[in-house]
């Protein structure tokens, strides 16, 4: 294990021998708003280099999570805990291509071989945060709303108006609370596998990196939202391309925010 968590990443995964160039910036740097688009175009280039392997990886990824989703209670919990583990495999694959190496299908499972416990802890913290948000929103909207929605009482027209208003407020509140949680886990997998950070520290660094780059993330999110709508039209087949691009973009955005060229100081 590296004694310096802020050093440039070394060959930490058994099938990885390539290192990132440049100087690691632990807190992340602020980049231009237009870089949100660059993250996507760079991810597209990484996808195009090994399109077949990427599509196969994402298909298997989807199948695994669909199967997990069909298992009552345990499945959804496992999905949230294992999410960062699989994301780590995707960013490792993206790094391999970016640095001129040969991507391997088995890299999808690289997170199970390296830093699994820490990655799973990130997932567990995400799960705990998500459940806490559910509780907060439930308390805020009130038990009466859920009673009406579940048919526990016979709703009147006035009740339906109240339900609609409470539901809208609840959704907005949930989105507002989910955003910081998503910011905290977005870059956590690469920070864990490439820099040997602990789960909590990686999530803190991820949150700060995202917070410093709200404008590029806004552009990034709008572009992916439009792309997601388009990808969903032909029987969701477009997601065979968009899914890998999103996975690779986690790496390209991480590389852009947390690394600076040595020549640039």
N, C-alpha and C positions, 0 to 999 in steps of 0.2 A: 504494500500500500504506500502511496506517495506521502511523504512527510509535509509537503507544501501543497495545499489544496488549490492554490492560485497559480501554480505553474502551468505551462502549456501542456495539454494532454499527451501522455505517453501511450505506448502500446499496452493497454490494460485488458483487452479482450483477447482470448486465445487466438482467434482468427483475424485479428487486426494488427497490422504492422506499420500503419501510416499515421503520422502525427499532423496536427493542424499547424499551419504557419501563422506567425504573428504573435502578438502579446495579449495574454488574457487580461480582461478588465473585470474584476470580481463583481463590481456593482453595476456593470453594464454602462454603455455610453448612449448618449442621445444622438439619433441619426435623423437624416432628412425625412420629411413627410413622404416624399416620393419613393422612399426605399420600401414602403409597403408593397408597391407594385414590383419592385426588383426582387423581393423575396419570392414572389410567385414565378416570375420569369426564370430566375435561377433554379427554382425547384422543378420547373418544366424541363430545363436542360438536363437536370439530374435524372428525371423520370425517363426522358427520351433516350438516354444512354443505355438503359437496361429496361425498356418498356415491358417486355414479356415477363421478366422476373418480378418487376414491381406489381404487375397486374395479378400474377399468381400469389404473391405475398398478401396483397390486399383481399383477394378472394378468400384465402384461407383465414385471414384475420376476421373477415365478416362472418364466415361460417362458424368459427369458434364462438364469437360473441352472440350469434343467433341461437346456437345450441345452449349456451349459458343462460340466455334470456328465457329459455323454455323451462329451466329448472326453477321451481318455486323457491322464493326467498334466497336460497344459497346462490343461485345463478346470478341475479343482479348484484349481489354483494361481491361475488368473485369478479364480475366484470369490472366493477369500479376499482377494486384493489389491484387487478392485473393490468388495467389500462396503461399506467406508466411503464410497466415491465415490457409490454409490446411496443410502446412508443420508443423506448430505448433501443429496441432492435431496429426500428425504422430509421432513427437518426444515425445509428452506427452504419447502416447500409448506405445512407445518403452521404455520410462522411467518406466512406470508402470510395464511392464514385467521384466525389468532388476532388479527392486527392489523387485520382488516377489509378485506383485499385480495381480489383474485380469483385463486384458484388456477389454475394452468395445467398441463396434462398434461405439457408439455415440461419442467417443473421436475424430473421424475424424473431428467433428465440434466444438471441444473444443476451437479453436481459435476464433470462433464467440462469444463465451460466456466470454472469458477472454482476455483482451488486444487487442480487435479487432481493435480499432482505430489506435494503434501503429503499429500493424502488417500490416494493410492496408496502412499505411504511408510508411512502408518499401517497399511494393509493388509499391506504387505510385512513390517513388524515383527510384526504379528499372526501371519502365516504362519511367520516365523522362530521366534517363541515357541512356536507350536503344534508345530512339528517338533522343537524342543528338548524339549518335554514328552513327545512320543512316544518320543524316544531315552531319556530318563530313566526312563520307565515300562518300556520294553523291557529296559533294563539291570537295573532293580530286580526285575522278575518273572523274568528269566533266559531265556536262549535255549532252555533245555530245555522251558519251557512252550510256546513257539511250535513246537518240534519235535513235541511231542505233539499239539498242535492241528492241525498240518498233516499228521499221519499219518506223520511221519518215523520214529517208533518205535511199537511195539505197546503201548498203554497197559494197565496192570493196574488193578484196582479202587483200589488205593492211589494209583496215579498220577492217577486221575481225581479223587480227593479233593484231592490236592495241586494239580491244575490248577484245580479250583473255588475253592480258597482263594486261590491266587495270582492268579486272574482277578478275584476280588472285591476283593482288596487293590489290584490294579492299577487297577481302575475307580475306587476311592475316591481313590487317589493322583492319578489323572488329573483327577478333578473338583476336588480340592483345589488342584492347580496351575493348572487352567484358570480358576478363579474370579478370581484376581488379574489374569490376562490379559484376561478379559472386562471387568473393572472398568476396566482401562486404556484400552479402546477404546470403551466405552459412550458417553461424552460427547465423544470425540475429534472426530467429524465436525462437530458444531455449534461446538465451540471453535476448530476450524480455519477454517471458512467464515465465522463471524460475528466472530472476534476476531483473525484473521491469525496465530495461533500456529503454531509449527513442530510437526512430528509428535511428536517426543519430549516437548516441553513440554505439548502438548495431552493426550498419554497420561498424563503425570504428574498434570496437573490433574484429569483424569477419574478416575484412581485415588483421589486424595485426596477428591474429591467423593463418590464411592461409599462410601469407607471411613467417612466422617463420617455416612453415612445408611444403615447396615446394617439398622436396624429397619424403616424405611419400604420399603426394597428387599425385605426378607423378606416383608412383607405384599403388596407388588406382585407378587413372584414366586409366592406361593401362589395369589393370585387368578388370575393368568394361567395357572398350571398347571391349575387347575380349569377355566378357560374354554377352554384348549387341548384338554382331554379332551372337553368338550361339543362344541366346534367340529369335532372329528374324527369324531364319531358319524355325522352324515348325509353320508357320502362326502366328508368334509373340506370340505364347502361352507361351513361356518361360518367357515373361515379367510378367506373373501372379506371378512368383516367384521372378524374378529379381527386379521388381518394388518395392515390399515391402522391399526387402533387401536393396535397395538403400535408401528408406525412413528411415529405421532403422539405416543405416550407418551414416546418418546425426547426429543422436543422439550419436552413439558410438564414432564417431570422436570428437564430441563436448565434451563428457565426458572425453576422453583421453587427449585432449589438454587443457581444461579449469579447470581440477580438478587434484589434487594430494592427495594421501593418507595422512591422518594426521600423521601416523606413520613415513612417509618419510619426513615430515616437509615441 
